[in-house]
Amino acid sequence: MTVLMGENLMRKDGRDHMTERKAIYPSMSPQAVKSHWREQFHEYTKRVIADLEGEDSGDLFWRYAMPVSAHALRVMTGLTDMSVDEMNRVSQGMIDGCANYGGDAAVEAHCHECTASIDAHIDAQIMAGVADDDMSLLGVQLRAGLSLEQMRANIKLSISGGQNEPRDAIAGTIWALLDHPDQLEKCLSGETSWLQAFEEYARWISPIGMSPRRVAQNYDYGGVRFEPEDRVFFMFGAANRDREVFASPEEFDVTRDIRKSLSFGAGPHFCAGAWASRALIADVALPIFFEKFADVHLTGEVPFGGWAFRGPLALPCRWTAF
């Protein structure tokens, strides 16, 4: 990640991490999401829904989840001149590059091309001027005095995680609810919330299934000796299905207590975009979709891909608009 995208705040610890986290907080805080971003998420999602009203079938992964997620990221990063298709493309290119453990040269070259596109959009946005009260990631980092190198790395981080995961979670949660109609009914009836459904999906599937870290000091655990500079994978997907923590963890249950889930990480590195993700998916994308469309049915298989980053690859559906 550092080689391909620059040394972003996620790859830093201690004071260095907190300094940059503090710089982006005004854009990502719960209050900013509530007062500034949520309404923009809502307005664009309604436009996407309007485009679907004249149709009765299609792949909702590409027709709904992708543009809703990409537009939210366009406005939050400040790269509003980037199209939703380009946002999705560069995000996927970086995700593929970071997960390129086989060292495929073509995958790495494509990732570099994607990061160059992001750099060009950042440069163009700065040249065009950023308002003093701009709440985007670009705006708040400029006012905090971060270097261009730091700003670029952190915006690339937000794009790599802020497009694929919400996109996959929107499509994936819709799939899970359609595949479990009894669970969908609990949401529609108000027995449980859309937020609960989203967070149970995130536990059940773990869109971010793994995070690599570098060992900093000697440590013994479970009879294993870890040495400084060893590499380890934290398996969030395994933790979220730990039978010592969750009863029947393989079941999708929207009434489950998911407070011990690690879908957004934990500690100092808890996902800075968690509040935006919850608002986009649970306050906007899921309720608007299910309020607008009735008799939604899956019309084919829903394939999944990935393990470090896991999600559906398609969501073929048929629907009727209210």
Secondary structure by P-SEA (a helix, b strand, c coil): ccccccccccccccaaaaaaaaaacccccaaaaacccaaaaaaaaaaaaaaaccccccccccccaaaaaaaaaaaaaccccccaaaaaaaaaaaaaaaacccccaaaaaaaaaaaaaaaaaaaaaaaaccccccccaaaaaaaacccaaaaaaaaaaaaacccaaaaaaaaaaaaaaaacaaaaaaaaaccccaaaaaaaaaaacccccbbbbbbccccccccccccccbbbbbcaaaaaacccccccccccccccccccccccccccccccaaaaaaaaccccaaaaaaaccccccccbbbbbbbccbbbbcccccccccc
